[in-house]
Amino acid sequence: MIAKTNKANSKRDTEADSDGATPPDSIPEKISETLIPLHAEELSVTKEKVETGRVHVGTVTRTHQEVVEEDLSRDRVEIERIPVNQTIDAMPEVRQDGNVTIVPVVEEILVLQRRLVLREEIHIRRIHSTEKYREAVTLRRQEAVISRTPSTPTPDE
């Protein structure tokens, strides 16, 4: 609380005491203040954990059928043996004729002189084919399931 002396009140009090003997202008004007602490507040903050609910996260796997359609490639090999029976001077090499690989088979025979005789050739033909293929497959997908349970109030609340 602040105690103040009011100028107007001081003049009236002085005038009343002196019965008008002193003119009001001759009184010294002095204001004094006195502070008296009466009460002080302090702040205290605390934290408390309060459960407002629970959350459960789980996963669910769902399946569905889907048809897959894809082209499948296949290579098949045919082997054909072709007799030649021809005398040659040098060893022939394996050669390629289009999509046919030719592998020479040579036999060495003893005569008064040595000669190479080409007995046969093996022709290997590569045949490429494509076919449509269909199959139903099972695909899986996981999803998250979130459920919230509110907390039950305790009897103290």
Secondary structure, 3 states (H helix, E strand, C coil): CEEECCHHHHHHHHHHHHCCCCCHHHCCCCCCEEECCCCCCCCCCCCCCCCCEEEEEEEEEEEEEEEEEEEEEEEEEEEEEEEEEEEECCCCCCEEECCEEEEEEEEEEECCCEEEEEEEEEEEEEEEEEEEEEEEEEEEEEEEEEEEEECCCCCCC
